[in-house]
């Protein structure tokens, strides 16, 4: 079915061109929207009865929604009923309304009434304040995905950790988002902690896996991954590698006990200055990337970002 589904999706895409639901200049064979398109097809092929697509990997409006609509139409032609979309970042109210308007347009233009019933799920650390704010706005959200704040108290917050793909077959990849904290840093990497002469940690440095390890006494350019003007030179007195391999298909290192982990954590806190550890308005601890990783990240970001078009 996969090849037939792919062919059907490409045919639907051509139909979108013909009826001006999609501009040919907005499609790039190299851009991230094509990898998203292929991912949606693979997901639909694997789960044709439960196709609910996350549409904000690159850009909800420029690529995610259009790619969903194309694959959803193809599924409908194969006799399956897609469920809808999930939006996990950005202006949830505005994006939900935009999605509903697009679904209505497809429904009217192609006479596909199933589009009128598609779910629009909103997530992204939904809490009471978010729900209250959404209630004061006009939106088209049909359901809310509440996870962390359903099972934890905000005064006792949970550590939010999500696995993200950073490399496939040796090729770096990354997630884009309108929220900087959700943008991932591509490729395999090593991380190092750079210490000053006084023994305190100065900064953490992330480098591409095949870059040489920073050395004590060596002047190193450290860059903010996303803000060009934020950069500094650091000459560390000591360098500590932070990345250790624990699992490689099997456990390759004996796991530590709770007491040993507690001692390690306490010792690590001793390396931080008091202004970083203070309760009120603490100084953020700096995490930087190497010049090579900065260049790779931003080149990839530009190549993956869909190009908008005004008319």
C-alpha positions in Angstrom: 0.0 0.0 0.0 2.9 2.4 0.8 3.9 3.0 -2.9 0.3 3.4 -3.9 -0.3 5.8 -1.0 2.8 7.9 -2.0 1.6 8.1 -5.6 -1.8 9.1 -4.5 -0.4 11.8 -2.3 1.7 13.2 -5.2 -1.4 13.2 -7.4 -3.3 15.1 -4.6 -0.5 17.6 -4.4 -0.8 18.2 -8.2 -4.5 18.8 -7.7 -3.7 21.4 -5.0 -1.5 23.2 -7.5 -4.3 23.3 -10.1 -6.9 24.7 -7.8 -4.4 27.2 -6.2 -4.6 25.6 -2.7 -0.8 25.3 -3.0 1.8 27.4 -4.8 4.5 25.4 -6.6 7.2 27.9 -5.6 6.6 27.0 -2.0 7.7 23.4 -2.5 11.4 22.7 -2.3 12.8 19.3 -3.0 15.5 20.1 -0.5 13.5 21.7 2.3 12.3 20.3 5.5 8.7 20.3 4.4 9.5 17.5 2.0 10.9 15.3 4.8 7.8 16.2 6.8 5.6 15.2 3.8 7.4 11.8 3.5 7.1 11.3 7.3 3.4 11.9 7.2 3.0 9.4 4.4 5.0 6.8 6.3 2.9 7.5 9.5 -0.3 7.2 7.5 0.8 4.0 6.0 1.7 2.5 9.4 -1.4 3.8 11.2 -4.1 4.4 8.6 -6.9 4.1 11.1 -5.4 6.5 13.7 -3.8 9.3 11.6 -3.4 12.3 13.9 -0.4 14.3 12.7 1.8 16.7 14.7 1.9 19.7 12.3 4.5 22.0 14.0 7.8 20.3 13.2 8.8 23.0 10.8 6.0 25.5 10.3 2.3 24.9 10.9 1.0 27.3 8.3 3.7 27.0 5.6 4.0 23.2 5.6 2.4 21.2 8.3 -1.2 21.8 7.6 -0.8 21.5 3.8 1.1 18.2 4.1 -1.6 16.9 6.5 -4.4 17.8 4.1 -2.7 16.1 1.2 -2.1 12.9 3.1 -5.5 13.0 4.7 -7.2 13.2 1.3 -5.2 10.3 0.0 -6.2 8.2 3.1 -9.9 9.1 2.5 -9.5 7.8 -1.1 -8.2 4.5 0.3 -11.3 4.2 2.5 -9.7 5.3 5.8 -10.8 8.1 8.1 -8.0 10.4 9.5 -8.5 11.7 13.0 -7.0 15.2 12.7 -4.0 17.2 13.8 -2.1 18.2 17.0 -0.5 21.6 17.5 2.3 21.6 20.2 3.8 25.1 20.0 3.0 28.7 19.0 -0.2 30.7 19.2 -2.6 27.8 19.8 -5.8 29.8 19.4 -4.7 31.5 16.2 -3.3 28.3 14.6 -6.4 26.3 15.5 -8.6 28.9 13.7 -6.3 28.9 10.7 -6.5 25.1 10.6 -10.3 25.0 10.8 -10.6 27.6 8.0 -8.2 25.6 5.8 -10.2 22.4 6.5 -13.5 24.2 5.6 -11.9 25.5 2.4 -10.8 21.9 1.4 -14.2 20.6 2.4 -16.0 23.1 0.2 -13.5 23.1 -2.7 -13.2 19.3 -3.0 -16.6 18.3 -1.5 -14.9 16.3 1.3 -17.2 16.8 4.3 -14.9 14.6 6.5 -12.7 17.6 6.8 -15.4 19.4 8.8 -15.1 16.8 11.6 -11.4 16.6 12.0 -10.1 17.0 15.5 -7.8 19.9 16.4 -5.8 18.9 19.5 -3.7 21.4 21.4 -0.9 20.5 23.7 2.4 22.1 24.9 2.4 22.0 28.7 -1.3 23.0 29.0 -2.1 24.2 32.5 -5.0 26.0 34.2 -3.8 29.5 33.1 -3.6 28.3 29.4 -7.1 26.8 29.6 -8.4 30.0 31.1 -6.7 32.1 28.5 -8.0 30.0 25.6 -11.5 30.3 27.1 -11.2 34.1 26.8 -10.2 33.8 23.1 -11.8 32.7 20.0 -10.4 29.3 19.0 -11.2 26.1 17.1 -9.5 23.6 19.5 -11.6 20.5 20.0 -9.6 18.8 22.6 -6.6 19.5 24.9 -3.7 17.2 25.5 -2.8 17.6 29.1 0.1 15.6 30.4 2.6 17.0 32.9 0.2 19.3 34.7 -2.4 16.6 35.0 -0.1 14.4 37.2 2.2 16.9 38.9 1.8 20.1 40.9 3.3 23.3 39.5 5.0 24.0 42.8 6.7 20.6 42.5 7.5 20.6 38.8 8.6 17.7 36.8 11.7 17.5 34.6 10.4 17.7 31.0 12.6 15.5 28.7 11.9 14.4 25.2 14.0 12.4 22.8 14.6 14.2 19.5 16.3 12.8 16.4 19.5 14.7 15.6 21.1 12.5 12.9 20.0 9.9 10.4 22.5 7.8 8.5 25.2 10.3 9.2 23.1 13.3 8.1 22.3 16.0 10.7 18.7 16.9 11.3 16.8 19.2 13.7 13.4 20.2 14.9 12.3 23.8 14.1 9.8 25.7 16.2 8.5 29.2 16.8 9.6 28.7 20.4 13.4 28.8 20.7 13.5 26.4 23.6 12.0 23.7 21.4 14.5 24.1 18.6 17.0 21.2 18.7 20.7 21.2 18.1 21.6 18.8 15.2 24.2 16.0 14.8 26.1 13.8 17.2 27.8 15.9 19.9 30.1 15.9 22.9 29.7 18.2 25.8 32.4 19.7 28.1 32.4 21.8 31.3 35.0 24.6 31.3 36.4 25.7 34.7 38.1 28.9 35.7 41.2 29.3 37.8 39.1 29.7 41.0 37.7 26.2 40.5 34.1 27.3 39.6 32.4 26.2 36.4 32.4 29.0 33.7 30.4 27.5 30.9 29.3 24.3 29.2 30.5 23.8 25.6 28.8 21.5 23.1 30.9 20.5 20.1 30.4 18.2 17.0 31.4 14.7 17.9 34.5 14.7 15.6 35.9 18.1 16.8 38.9 18.0 19.0 38.4 18.2 22.8 39.0 21.6 24.3 42.2 21.8 26.2 43.2 23.7 29.4 45.0 26.9 28.6 43.5 27.0 25.1 41.5 30.1 24.2 38.1 28.9 22.9 35.3 30.8 21.2 32.0 29.9 22.7 28.7 31.0 21.0 25.1 31.2 21.9 23.4 28.7 19.6 20.7 31.1 18.4 21.7 34.6 19.2 24.7 35.8 16.9 25.9 38.6 19.1 26.1 36.5 22.3 29.6 35.0 22.2 32.7 35.0 24.4 36.3 33.7 24.6 37.1 31.3 27.4 40.5 30.0 28.5 39.7 27.2 30.9 42.0 26.1 33.7 40.3 22.6 33.6 38.1 20.8 31.2 35.7 18.0 32.2 33.9 15.8 29.6 30.2 15.5 30.4 29.1 12.8 28.0 29.5 9.1 29.0 28.2 6.1 27.1 26.0 3.9 29.3 23.9 2.1 26.8 24.9 0.7 23.4 22.3 -2.0 22.7 23.1 -3.2 26.2 24.3 -1.7 29.5 28.1 -1.0 29.0 28.7 0.6 32.3 27.5 -0.4 35.8 24.7 1.9 36.9 25.4 3.9 40.1 23.4 3.7 43.3 21.2 6.4 44.7 23.7 7.5 47.3 26.5 7.8 44.8 24.2 9.8 42.5 23.3 12.1 45.4 27.0 12.7 46.3 27.8 13.5 42.6 24.9 16.0 42.4 26.0 17.7 45.6 29.6 17.9 44.4 28.5 19.4 41.1 26.5 22.1 42.9 29.8 23.1 44.7 31.2 24.1 41.3 28.5 26.8 40.8 28.8 30.3 42.1 26.3 31.6 44.6 24.6 34.0 42.1 23.7 31.0 40.0 22.3 29.1 43.0 20.4 31.9 44.7 16.6 31.4 44.9 15.5 34.9 43.7 16.6 36.0 40.2 19.4 33.5 39.8 22.1 34.2 37.1 21.4 31.7 34.2 24.2 29.2 33.8 25.7 29.5 30.3 25.6 26.7 27.8 27.3 27.4 24.4 28.2 25.7 21.1 31.5 25.7 19.2 31.9 27.9 16.1 31.6 24.8 13.8 28.4 23.7 15.4 27.0 27.2 15.4 27.6 27.4 11.6 26.1 23.9 11.0 23.0 24.7 13.1 22.2 27.9 11.4 22.9 26.6 7.8 20.6 23.7 8.5 18.0 25.9 10.0 17.9 28.2 7.0 17.7 25.2 4.6 14.8 23.6 6.5 12.7 26.7 7.1 9.9 27.0 4.5 10.0 30.2 2.4 6.9 32.3 2.8 5.2 33.9 -0.2 3.2 37.2 -0.3 0.9 38.0 -3.1 
